[in-house]
Amino acid sequence: MPVRRFQSLGFLAIFALAGCATGAGSKEMALGAVPSAHFPEPLHGAMCVAKVTGGQATYLLGMSEIGNGNLRKALAESLTANGLLAAGDGFGMGSACRFVVSADILEVNQPFFGFDLKVTTHVHYIVGDPPLAAILLDRTVTAYGIARFRDSPIGVIRLRLANEAAMRASIAKFLKLLAELTVPPAAMPNS
């Protein structure tokens, strides 16, 4: 009889842990170096992530969400991996910052249930050049990520994985836009 009681308690504990949501992680959303990308020279070591808005906090018994702080860290880590982040406080906010990045999470479309979960994000990115009072990039990026049942049988974990994949795809598209950016001559050093 005691063995069954312990088995029941074990199943209850597993069920309780399986239902706890965690937010999308910054390291899991970040993108490493993109070897094929050639970023404009003035952007190298001159960018900072000023702010991220529109994110949601994740509550233990709710759905996994994408938080502002973790996305800001993921953007900074992605810029660092590609040699674009200025020296500063970890977000590039220092005297070397010339080009300021802000991101606004406009919409995150998440499924409520399913075996394969697809999350679609719409993020508005702006890159500004405050000394010139100029906007160099102003685009909304739509991207998606999918987490399959084989990735995790636990729904809340699968949703977090899909959130992270969607934001990685969004950051990849943002970096591609940066690589295609034409920096005006007035924004070049020594011009």
Contact map, one row per residue, 1 for C-alpha under 8 A:
11111000000000000000000000000000000000000000000000000000000000000000000000000000000000000000000000000000000000000000000000000000000000000000000000000000000000000000000000000000000000000000000
11111100000000000000000000000000000000000000000000000000000000000000000000000000000000000000000000000000000000000000000000000000000000000000000000000000000000000000000000000000000000000000000
11111110000000000000000000000000000000000000000000000000000000000000000000000000000000000000000000000000000000000000000000000000000000000000000000000000000000000000000000000000000000000000000
11111111000000000000000000000000000000000000000000000000000000000000000000000000000000000000000000000000000000000000000000000000000000000000000000000000000000000000000000000000000000000000000
11111111100000000000000000000000000000000000000000000000000000000000000000000000000000000000000000000000000000000000000000000000000000000000000000000000000000000000000000000000000000000000000
01111111110000000000000000000000000000000000000000000000000000000000000000000000000000000000000000000000000000000000000000000000000000000000000000000000000000000000000000000000000000000000000
00111111111000000000000000000000000000000000000000000000000000000000000000000000000000000000000000000000000000000000000000000000000000000000000000000000000000000000000000000000000000000000000
00011111111100000000000000000000000000000000000000000000000000000000000000000000000000000000000000000000000000000000000000000000000000000000000000000000000000000000000000000000000000000000000
00001111111110000000000000000000000000000000000000000000000000000000000000000000000000000000000000000000000000000000000000000000000000000000000000000000000000000000000000000000000000000000000
00000111111111000000000000000000000000000000000000000000000000000000000000000000000000000000000000000000000000000000000000000000000000000000000000000000000000000000000000000000000000000000000
00000011111111100000000000000000000000000000000000000000000000000000000000000000000000000000000000000000000000000000000000000000000000000000000000000000000000000000000000000000000000000000000
00000001111111110000000000000000000000000000000000000000000000000000000000000000000000000000000000000000000000000000000000000000000000000000000000000000000000000000000000000000000000000000000
00000000111111111000000000000000000000000000000000000000000000000000000000000000000000000000000000000000000000000000000000000000000000000000000000000000000000000000000000000000000000000000000
00000000011111111100000000000000000000000000000000000000000000000000000000000000000000000000000000000000000000000000000000000000000000000000000000000000000000000000000000000000000000000000000
00000000001111111110000000000000000000000000000000000000000000000000000000000000000000000000000000000000000000000000000000000000000000000000000000000000000000000000000000000000000000000000000
00000000000111111111000000000000000000000000000000000000000000000000000000000000000000000000000000000000000000000000000000000000000000000000000000000000000000000000000000000000000000000000000
00000000000011111111000000000000000000000000000000000000000000000000000000000000000000000000000000000000000000000000000000000000000000000000000000000000000000000000000000000000000000000000000
00000000000001111111000000000000000000000000000000000000000000000000000000000000000000000000000000000000000000000000000000000000000000000000000000000000010100000000000000000000000000000000000
00000000000000111111100000000000000000000000000000000000000010000000000000000000000000000000000000000000000000000000000000000000000000000000000000000000000100000000000000000000000000000000000
00000000000000011111110000000000000000000000000000000000000111000000000000000000000000000000000000000000000000000000000000000000000000000000000000000000000100000000000000000000000000000000000
00000000000000000011111000000000000000000000000000000000011111110000000000000000000000000000000000000000000000000000000000000000000000000000000000000000000110010000000000000000000000000000000
00000000000000000001111100000000000000000000000000000000011100111000000000000000000000000000000000000000000000000000000000000000000000000000000000000000000110010000000000000000000000000000000
00000000000000000000111110000000000000000000000000000000110000011110000000000000000000000000000000000000000000000000000000000000000000000000000000000000000000010000000000000000000000000000000
00000000000000000000011111011000000000000000000000000000000000011110010000000000000000000000000000000000000000000000000000000000000000000000000000000000000000011011000000000000000000000000000
00000000000000000000001111111000000000000000000000000000000000000000010000000000000000000000000000000000000000000000000000000000000000000000000000000000000000000001000000000000000000000000000
00000000000000000000000111111100000000000000000000000000000000000000011111000000000000000000000000000000000000000000000000000000000000000000000000000000000000000000000000000000000000000000000
00000000000000000000000011111100000000000000000000000000000000000000000011001000000000000000000000000000000000000000000000000000000000000000000000000000000000000000000000000000000000000000000
00000000000000000000000111111100000000000000000000000000000000000000000001000000000000000000000000000000000000000000000000000000000000000000000000000000000000000001100100000000000000000000000
00000000000000000000000111111110000000000000000000000000000000000000001001000000000000000000000000000000000000000000000000000000000000000000000000000000000000000001101100000000000000000000000
00000000000000000000000001111111000000000000000000000000000000000000000011101100000000000000000000000000000000000000000000000000000000000000000000000000000000000000000100100000000000000000000
00000000000000000000000000001111100000000000000000000000000000000000000001001100100000000000000000000000000000000000000000000000000000000000000000000000000000000000000100110000000000000000000
00000000000000000000000000000111110000000000000000000000000000000000000000001100110000000000000000000000000000000000000000000000000000000000000000000000000000000000000000000000000000000000000
00000000000000000000000000000011111000000000000000000000000000000000000000000100110000000000000000000000000000000000000000000000000000000000000000000000000000000000000000000000000000000000000
00000000000000000000000000000001111110000000000000000000000000000000000000000000010000000000000000000000000000000000000000000000000000000000000000000000000000000000000000000000000000000000000
00000000000000000000000000000000111110000000000000000000000000000000000000000000000000000000000000000000000000000000000000000000000000000000000000000000000000000000000000000000000000000000000
00000000000000000000000000000000011111000000000000000000000000000000000000000000000000000000000000000000000000000000000000000000000000000000000000000000000000000000000000000000000000000000000
00000000000000000000000000000000011111100000000000000000000000000000000000000000000000000000000000000000000000000000000000000000000000000000000000000000000000000000000000000001001000000000000
00000000000000000000000000000000000111110000000000000000000000000000000000000000000000000000000000000000000000000000000000000000000000000000000000000000000000000000000000000000001000000000000
00000000000000000000000000000000000011111011000000000000000000000000000000000000000000000000000000000000000000000000000000000000000000000000000000000000000000000000000000000000011110000000000
00000000000000000000000000000000000001111111000000000000000000000000000000000000000000000000000000000000000000000000000000000000000000000000000000000000000000000000000000000000011011100000000
00000000000000000000000000000000000000111111000000000000000000000000000000000000000000000000000000000000000000000000000000000000000000000000000000000000000000000000000000000000000000000000000
00000000000000000000000000000000000000011111010000000000000000000000000000000000000000000000000000000000000000000000000000000000000000000000000000000000000000000000000000000000000000100011100
00000000000000000000000000000000000000111111111000000000000000000000000000000000000100000000000000100000000000000000000000000000000000000000000000000000000000000000000000000000000000000000000
00000000000000000000000000000000000000111111111000000000000000000000000000000000001111000000000000000000000000000000000000000000000000000000000000000000000000000000000000000000000000000000000
00000000000000000000000000000000000000000011111000000000000000000000000000000000001111100000000110000000000000000000000000000000000000000000000000000000000000000000000000000000000000000000000
00000000000000000000000000000000000000000111111100000000000000000000000000000000000111100001000111100000000000000000000000000000000000000000000000000000000000000000000000000000000000000000000
00000000000000000000000000000000000000000011111110000000000000000000000000000010000111000001000111111000000000000000000000000000000000000000000000000000000000000000000000000000000000000000000
00000000000000000000000000000000000000000000011111000000000000000000000000010000000011000011100011111000000000000000000000000000000000000000000000000000000000000000000000000000000000000000000
00000000000000000000000000000000000000000000001111110000000000000000000100110000000000000011100000011100000000000000000000000000000000000000000000000000000000000000000000000000000000000000000
00000000000000000000000000000000000000000000000111110000000000000000000000000000000000000010100000011100000000000000000000000000000000000000000000000000000000000000000000000000000000000000000
00000000000000000000000000000000000000000000000011111000000000000000000100000000000000000000000000001110000000000000000000000000000000000000000000000000000000000000000000000000000000000000000
00000000000000000000000000000000000000000000000011111110000000000001101100000000000000000000000000000111100000000000000000000000000000000000000000000000000000000000000000000000000000000000000
00000000000000000000000000000000000000000000000000111110000000000001000000000000000000000000000000000011100000000000000000000000000000000000000000000000000000000000000000000000000000000000000
00000000000000000000000000000000000000000000000000011111000000000001000000000000000000000000000000000001111000000000000000000000000000000000000000000000000000000000000000000000000000000000000
00000000000000000000000000000000000000000000000000011111100000001111000000000000000000000000000000000001100000000000000000000000000000000000000000000000000000000000000000000000000000000000000
00000000000000000000000000000000000000000000000000000111110000001111000000000000000000000000000000000000000000000000000000000000000000000000000000000000000000000000000000000000000000000000000
00000000000000000000001000000000000000000000000000000011111000001110000000000000000000000000000000000000000000000000000000000000000000000000000000000000000000000000000000000000000000000000000
00000000000000000000111000000000000000000000000000000001111101111110000000000000000000000000000000000000000000000000000000000000000000000000000000000000000000000000000000000000000000000000000
00000000000000000000110000000000000000000000000000000000111111110000000000000000000000000000000000000000000000000000000000000000000000000000000000000000000000000000000000000000000000000000000
00000000000000000001110000000000000000000000000000000000011111100000000000000000000000000000000000000000000000000000000000000000000000000000000000000000000000000000000000000000000000000000000
00000000000000000011100000000000000000000000000000000000001111100000000000000000000000000000000000000000000000000000000000000000000000000000000000000000000000000000000000000000000000000000000
00000000000000000001100000000000000000000000000000000000011111110000000000000000000000000000000000000000000000000000000000000000000000000000000000000000000000000000000000000000000000000000000
00000000000000000000110000000000000000000000000000000000011111111000000000000000000000000000000000000000000000000000000000000000000000000000000000000000000100100000000000000000000000000000000
00000000000000000000111100000000000000000000000000000000011001111100000000000000000000000000000000000000000000000000000000000000000000000000000000000000000110110010000000000000000000000000000
00000000000000000000011100000000000000000000000000000011110000111110000000000000000000000000000000000000000000000000000000000000000000000000000000000000000000010010000000000000000000000000000
00000000000000000000001100000000000000000000000000000011110000011111011000000000000000000000000000000000000000000000000000000000000000000000000000000000000000000010000000000000000000000000000
00000000000000000000001100000000000000000000000000000011110000001111111000000000000000000000000000000000000000000000000000000000000000000000000000000000000000000000000000000000000000000000000
00000000000000000000000000000000000000000000000000011111000000000111111100000000000000000000000000000000000000000000000000000000000000000000000000000000000000000000000000000000000000000000000
00000000000000000000000000000000000000000000000000010000000000000011111110000000000000000000000000000000000000000000000000000000000000000000000000000000000000000000000000000000000000000000000
00000000000000000000000111000000000000000000000000000000000000000111111111000000000000000000000000000000000000000000000000000000000000000000000000000000000000000000000000000000000000000000000
00000000000000000000000001001000000000000000000000010000000000000111111111100000000000000000000000000000000000000000000000000000000000000000000000000000000000000000000000000000000000000000000
00000000000000000000000001000000000000000000000010110000000000000001111111110000000000000010000000000000000000000000000000000000000000000000000000000000000000000000000000000000000000000000000
00000000000000000000000001100100000000000000000000000000000000000000111111111000000000000010000000000000000000000000000000000000000000000000000000000000000000000000000000000000000000000000000
00000000000000000000000001111110000000000000000000000000000000000000011111111100000000000000000000000000000000000000000000000000000000000000000000000000000000000000000000000000000000000000000
00000000000000000000000000000100000000000000000010000000000000000000001111111110000000000000000000000000000000000000000000000000000000000000000000000000000000000000000000100000000000000000000
00000000000000000000000000000000000000000000000110000000000000000000000111111111000010000111000000000000000000000000000000000000000000000000000000000000000000000000000000000000000000000000000
00000000000000000000000000100111000000000000000000000000000000000000000011111111100000000000000000000000000000000000000000000000000000000000000000000000000000000000000000000000000000000000000
00000000000000000000000000000111100000000000000000000000000000000000000001111111110000000000000000000000000000000000000000000000000000000000000000000000000000000000000000100000000000000000000
00000000000000000000000000000000000000000000001000000000000000000000000000111111111110000000000000000000000000000000000000000000000000000000000000000000000000000000000000000000000000000000000
00000000000000000000000000000000000000000000000000000000000000000000000000011111111110000000000000000000000000000000000000000000000000000000000000000000000000000000000000000000000000000000000
00000000000000000000000000000011100000000000000000000000000000000000000000001111111100000000000000000000000000000000000000000000000000000000000000000000000000000000000000000000000000000000000
00000000000000000000000000000001110000000000000000000000000000000000000000000111111110000000000000000000000000000000000000000000000000000000000000000000000000000000000000000000000000000000000
00000000000000000000000000000000000000000001100000000000000000000000000000000011111110000000000000000000000000000000000000000000000000000000000000000000000000000000000000000000000000000000000
00000000000000000000000000000000000000000011111000000000000000000000000000000011111111000000000000000000000000000000000000000000000000000000000000000000000000000000000000000000000000000000000
00000000000000000000000000000000000000000001111100000000000000000000000000010011011111100011000010000000000000000000000000000000000000000000000000000000000000000000000000000000000000000000000
00000000000000000000000000000000000000000001111100000000000000000000000000000000000111110011110110000000000000000000000000000000000000000000000000000000000000000000000000000000000000000000000
00000000000000000000000000000000000000000000110000000000000000000000000000000000000011111101111110000000000000000000000000000000000000000000000000000000000000000000000000000000000000000000000
00000000000000000000000000000000000000000000000000000000000000000000000000000000000001111111111110000000000000000000000000000000000000000000000000000000000000000000000000000000000000000000000
00000000000000000000000000000000000000000000000000000000000000000000000000000000000000111111110000000000000000000000000000000000000000000000000000000000000000000000000000000000000000000000000
00000000000000000000000000000000000000000000000000000000000000000000000000010000000000111111100000000000000000000000000000000000000000000000000000000000000000000000000000000000000000000000000
00000000000000000000000000000000000000000000000111000000000000000000000110010000000011011111100000000000000000000000000000000000000000000000000000000000000000000000000000000000000000000000000
00000000000000000000000000000000000000000000011110000000000000000000000000010000000011111111110110000000000000000000000000000000000000000000000000000000000000000000000000000000000000000000000
00000000000000000000000000000000000000000000000111000000000000000000000000000000000001111111111110000000000000000000000000000000000000000000000000000000000000000000000000000000000000000000000
00000000000000000000000000000000000000000000000000000000000000000000000000000000000001111001111110000000000000000000000000000000000000000000000000000000000000000000000000000000000000000000000
00000000000000000000000000000000000000000000000000000000000000000000000000000000000000110000111110000000000000000000000000000000000000000000000000000000000000000000000000000000000000000000000
00000000000000000000000000000000000000000000111000000000000000000000000000000000000001110001111111000000000000000000000000000000000000000000000000000000000000000000000000000000000000000000000
00000000000000000000000000000000000000000000111100000000000000000000000000000000000011110001111111110000000000000000000000000000000000000000000000000000000000000000000000000000000000000000000
00000000000000000000000000000000000000000000011100000000000000000000000000000000000000000000000111110000000000000000000000000000111000000000000000000000000000000000000000000000000000000000000
00000000000000000000000000000000000000000010011100000000000000000000000000000000000000000000000011111000000000000000000000000011110000000000000000000000000000000000000000000000000000000000000
00000000000000000000000000000000000000000000001111000000000000000000000000000000000000000000000011111100000000000000000000000111110000000000000000000000000000000000000000000000000000000000000
00000000000000000000000000000000000000000000001111100000000000000000000000000000000000000000000000111110000000000000000000001111000000000000000000000000000000000000000000000000000000000000000
00000000000000000000000000000000000000000000000011110000000000000000000000000000000000000000000000011111000000000000000000001110000000000000000000000000000000000000000000000000000000000000000
00000000000000000000000000000000000000000000000000111000000000000000000000000000000000000000000000001111100000000000000000111100000000000000000000000000000000000000000000000000000000000000000
00000000000000000000000000000000000000000000000000011110000000000000000000000000000000000000000000000111110000000000000000111000000000000000000000000000000000000000000000000000000000000000000
00000000000000000000000000000000000000000000000000011110000000000000000000000000000000000000000000000011111100000000000011110000000000000000000000000000000000000000000000000000000000000000000
00000000000000000000000000000000000000000000000000000100000000000000000000000000000000000000000000000001111100000000000011110000000000000000000000000000000000000000000000000000000000000000000
00000000000000000000000000000000000000000000000000000100000000000000000000000000000000000000000000000000111110000000000011100000000000000000000000000000000000000000000000000000000000000000000
00000000000000000000000000000000000000000000000000000000000000000000000000000000000000000000000000000000111111000000001111000000000000000000000000000000000000000000000000000000000000000000000
00000000000000000000000000000000000000000000000000000000000000000000000000000000000000000000000000000000001111100000001110000000000000000000000000000000000000000000000000000000000000000000000
00000000000000000000000000000000000000000000000000000000000000000000000000000000000000000000000000000000000111110000111100000000000000000000000000000000000000100000000000000000000000000000000
00000000000000000000000000000000000000000000000000000000000000000000000000000000000000000000000000000000000011111100111000000000000000000000000000000000000000000000000000000000000000000000000
00000000000000000000000000000000000000000000000000000000000000000000000000000000000000000000000000000000000001111100000000000000000000000000000000000000000000000000000000000000000000000000000
00000000000000000000000000000000000000000000000000000000000000000000000000000000000000000000000000000000000000111110100000000000000000000000000000000000001000000000000000000000000000000000000
00000000000000000000000000000000000000000000000000000000000000000000000000000000000000000000000000000000000000111111100000000000000000000000000000000000001000000000000000000000000000000000000
00000000000000000000000000000000000000000000000000000000000000000000000000000000000000000000000000000000000000001111100000000000000000000000000000011000000000000000000000000000000000000000000
00000000000000000000000000000000000000000000000000000000000000000000000000000000000000000000000000000000000000000111110000000000000000000000000001111000000000000000000000000000000000000000000
00000000000000000000000000000000000000000000000000000000000000000000000000000000000000000000000000000000000001101111111000000000000000000000000001110000000001100100000000000000000000000000000
00000000000000000000000000000000000000000000000000000000000000000000000000000000000000000000000000000000000001100001111100000000000000000000000111100000000000000100000000000000000000000000000
00000000000000000000000000000000000000000000000000000000000000000000000000000000000000000000000000000000000111100000111110000000000000000000000111000000000000100110010000000000000000000000000
00000000000000000000000000000000000000000000000000000000000000000000000000000000000000000000000000000000000111000000011111000000000000000000011110000000000000000000010000000000000000000000000
00000000000000000000000000000000000000000000000000000000000000000000000000000000000000000000000000000000111110000000001111100000000000000000111100000000000000000000011001000000000000000000000
00000000000000000000000000000000000000000000000000000000000000000000000000000000000000000000000000000000111100000000000111110000000000000001111000000000000000000000000000000000000000000000000
00000000000000000000000000000000000000000000000000000000000000000000000000000000000000000000000000000011111000000000000011111000000000000001110000000000000000000000000001000000000000000000000
00000000000000000000000000000000000000000000000000000000000000000000000000000000000000000000000000000011110000000000000001111100000000000111100000000000000000000000000000000000000000000000000
00000000000000000000000000000000000000000000000000000000000000000000000000000000000000000000000000001111000000000000000000111110000000001111100000000000000000000000000000000100000000000000000
00000000000000000000000000000000000000000000000000000000000000000000000000000000000000000000000000011110000000000000000000011111000000111110000000000000000000000000000000000000000000000000000
00000000000000000000000000000000000000000000000000000000000000000000000000000000000000000000000000111100000000000000000000001111100000111100000000000000000000000000000000000000000000000000000
00000000000000000000000000000000000000000000000000000000000000000000000000000000000000000000000000111000000000000000000000000111110011111000000000000000000000000000000000000000000000000000000
00000000000000000000000000000000000000000000000000000000000000000000000000000000000000000000000001110000000000000000000000000011111111110000000000000000000000000000000000000000000000000010000
00000000000000000000000000000000000000000000000000000000000000000000000000000000000000000000000001110000000000000000000000000001111111000000000000000000000000000000000000000000000000000000000
00000000000000000000000000000000000000000000000000000000000000000000000000000000000000000000000001000000000000000000000000000000111111000000000000000000000000000000000000000000000000000000000
00000000000000000000000000000000000000000000000000000000000000000000000000000000000000000000000000000000000000000000000000000000111111000000000000000000000000000000000000000000000000000110000
00000000000000000000000000000000000000000000000000000000000000000000000000000000000000000000000000000000000000000000000000000001111111100000000000000000000000000000000000000000000000000000000
00000000000000000000000000000000000000000000000000000000000000000000000000000000000000000000000000000000000000000000000000000001111111110000000000000000000000000000000000000000000000000000000
00000000000000000000000000000000000000000000000000000000000000000000000000000000000000000000000000000000000000000000000000000111100011111100000000000000000000000000000000000000000000000000000
00000000000000000000000000000000000000000000000000000000000000000000000000000000000000000000000000000000000000000000000000000111100001111100000000000000000000000000000000000000000010100000000
00000000000000000000000000000000000000000000000000000000000000000000000000000000000000000000000000000000000000000000000000001111000000111110000000000000000000000000000000000000000010000000000
00000000000000000000000000000000000000000000000000000000000000000000000000000000000000000000000000000000000000000000000000011110000000111111000000000000000000000000000000000000000000000000000
00000000000000000000000000000000000000000000000000000000000000000000000000000000000000000000000000000000000000000000000000011100000000001111100000000000000000000000000000000000000000000000000
00000000000000000000000000000000000000000000000000000000000000000000000000000000000000000000000000000000000000000000000001111000000000000111110000000000000000000000000000000000000000000000000
00000000000000000000000000000000000000000000000000000000000000000000000000000000000000000000000000000000000000000000000011111000000000000011111000000000000000000000000001001100000000000000000
00000000000000000000000000000000000000000000000000000000000000000000000000000000000000000000000000000000000000000000000111100000000000000001111100000000000000000000000001000000000000000000000
00000000000000000000000000000000000000000000000000000000000000000000000000000000000000000000000000000000000000000000000111000000000000000000111110000000000000000000011011001000000000000000000
00000000000000000000000000000000000000000000000000000000000000000000000000000000000000000000000000000000000000000000011110000000000000000000011111000000000000000000111011000000000000000000000
00000000000000000000000000000000000000000000000000000000000000000000000000000000000000000000000000000000000000000000011100000000000000000000001111100000000000000111111010000000000000000000000
00000000000000000000000000000000000000000000000000000000000000000000000000000000000000000000000000000000000000000001111000000000000000000000000111110000000000001100110000000000000000000000000
00000000000000000000000000000000000000000000000000000000000000000000000000000000000000000000000000000000000000000001110000000000000000000000000011111010000001101100100000000000000000000000000
00000000000000000000000000000000000000000000000000000000000000000000000000000000000000000000000000000000000000000011100000000000000000000000000001111111000001000000000000000000000000000000000
00000000000000000000000000000000000000000000000000000000000000000000000000000000000000000000000000000000000000000011000000000000000000000000000000111111110001000000000000000000000000000000000
00000000000000000000000000000000000000000000000000000000000000000000000000000000000000000000000000000000000000000000000000000000000000000000000000011111100000000000000000000000000000000000000
00000000000000000000000000000000000000000000000000000000000000000000000000000000000000000000000000000000000000000000000000000000000000000000000000111111100001000000000000000000000000000000000
00000000000000000000000000000000000000000000000000000000000000000000000000000000000000000000000000000000000000000000000000000000000000000000000000011111111011000000000000000000000000000000000
00000000000000000000000000000000000000000000000000000000000000000000000000000000000000000000000000000000000000000000000000000000000000000000000000001111111001000000000000000000000000000000000
00000000000000000100000000000000000000000000000000000000000000000000000000000000000000000000000000000000000000000000000000000000000000000000000000001001111111000000000000000000000000000000000
00000000000000000000000000000000000000000000000000000000000000000000000000000000000000000000000000000000000000001100000000000000000000000000000000000001111111100000000000000000000000000000000
00000000000000000111110000000000000000000000000000000000000000110000000000000000000000000000000000000000000000000000000000000000000000000000000000000000011111110000000000000000000000000000000
00000000000000000000110000000000000000000000000000000000000000010000000000000000000000000000000000000000000000000000000000000000000000000000000000000001011111111000000000000000000000000000000
00000000000000000000000000000000000000000000000000000000000000000000000000000000000000000000000000000000000000000000100000000000000000000000000000111011111111111100000000000000000000000000000
00000000000000000000000000000000000000000000000000000000000000110000000000000000000000000000000000000000000001000000101000000000000000000000000000100000001111111110000000000000000000000000000
00000000000000000000111100000000000000000000000000000000000000011000000000000000000000000000000000000000000000000000000000000000000000000000000000000000000111111111000000000000000000000000000
00000000000000000000000100000000000000000000000000000000000000000000000000000000000000000000000000000000000000000000000000000000000000000000000001100000000011111111100000000000000000000000000
00000000000000000000000000000000000000000000000000000000000000000000000000000000000000000000000000000000000000000000111000000000000000000000000011100000000001111111110000000000000000000000000
00000000000000000000000100000000000000000000000000000000000000011100000000000000000000000000000000000000000000000000001000000000000000000000000010000000000000111111111000000000000000000000000
00000000000000000000000110011000000000000000000000000000000000000000000000000000000000000000000000000000000000000000000000000000000000000000000010000000000000011111111100000000000000000000000
00000000000000000000000000011000000000000000000000000000000000000000000000000000000000000000000000000000000000000000000000000000000000000000000111100000000000001111111110000000000000000000000
00000000000000000000000000000000000000000000000000000000000000000000000000000000000000000000000000000000000000000000001110000000000000000000001111000000000000000111111111000000000000000000000
00000000000000000000000000001000000000000000000000000000000000000000000000000000000000000000000000000000000000000000000010000000000000000000001110000000000000000011111111100000000000000000000
00000000000000000000000000011110000000000000000000000000000000000000000000000000000000000000000000000000000000000000000000000000000000000000000000000000000000000001111111110000000000000000000
00000000000000000000000000000000000000000000000000000000000000000000000000000000000000000000000000000000000000000000000000000000000000000000001110000000000000000000111111111000000000000000000
00000000000000000000000000000000000000000000000000000000000000000000000000000000000000000000000000000000000000000000000010100000000000000000111100000000000000000000011111111100000000000000000
00000000000000000000000000000110000000000000000000000000000000000000000000100100000000000000000000000000000000000000000000000000000000000000000000000000000000000000001111111110000000000000000
00000000000000000000000000000010000000000000000000000000000000000000000000000000000000000000000000000000000000000000000000000000000000000000000000000000000000000000000111111111000000000000000
00000000000000000000000000000000000000000000000000000000000000000000000000000000000000000000000000000000000000000000000000000000000000000000101000000000000000000000000011111111100000000000000
00000000000000000000000000000000000000000000000000000000000000000000000000000000000000000000000000000000000000000000000000001000000000000000100000000000000000000000000001111111110000000000000
00000000000000000000000000000000000000000000000000000000000000000000000000000000000000000000000000000000000000000000000000000000000000000000000000000000000000000000000000111111111000000000000
00000000000000000000000000000000000010000000000000000000000000000000000000000000000000000000000000000000000000000000000000000000000000000000000000000000000000000000000000011111111100000000000
00000000000000000000000000000000000000000000000000000000000000000000000000000000000000000000000000000000000000000000000000000000000000000000000000000000000000000000000000001111111110000000000
00000000000000000000000000000000000000110000000000000000000000000000000000000000000000000000000000000000000000000000000000000000000000000000000000000000000000000000000000000111111110000000000
00000000000000000000000000000000000011110000000000000000000000000000000000000000000000000000000000000000000000000000000000000000000000000000000000000000000000000000000000000011111110000000000
00000000000000000000000000000000000000100000000000000000000000000000000000000000000000000000000000000000000000000000000000000000000000000000000000000000000000000000000000000001111111000000000
00000000000000000000000000000000000000110000000000000000000000000000000000000000000000000000000000000000000000000000000000000000000000011000000000000000000000000000000000000000111111100000000
00000000000000000000000000000000000000010000000000000000000000000000000000000000000000000000000000000000000000000000000000000000000000000000000000000000000000000000000000000000000111110000000
00000000000000000000000000000000000000010100000000000000000000000000000000000000000000000000000000000000000000000000000000000000000000010000000000000000000000000000000000000000000011111011000
00000000000000000000000000000000000000000000000000000000000000000000000000000000000000000000000000000000000000000000000000000000000000000000000000000000000000000000000000000000000001111111000
00000000000000000000000000000000000000000000000000000000000000000000000000000000000000000000000000000000000000000000000000000000000000000000000000000000000000000000000000000000000000111111001
00000000000000000000000000000000000000000000000000000000000000000000000000000000000000000000000000000000000000000000000000000000000100000000000000000000000000000000000000000000000000011111001
00000000000000000000000000000000000000000100000000000000000000000000000000000000000000000000000000000000000000000000000000000000100100000000000000000000000000000000000000000000000000111111101
00000000000000000000000000000000000000000100000000000000000000000000000000000000000000000000000000000000000000000000000000000000000000000000000000000000000000000000000000000000000000111111111
00000000000000000000000000000000000000000100000000000000000000000000000000000000000000000000000000000000000000000000000000000000000000000000000000000000000000000000000000000000000000000011111
00000000000000000000000000000000000000000000000000000000000000000000000000000000000000000000000000000000000000000000000000000000000000000000000000000000000000000000000000000000000000000001111
00000000000000000000000000000000000000000000000000000000000000000000000000000000000000000000000000000000000000000000000000000000000000000000000000000000000000000000000000000000000000001111111
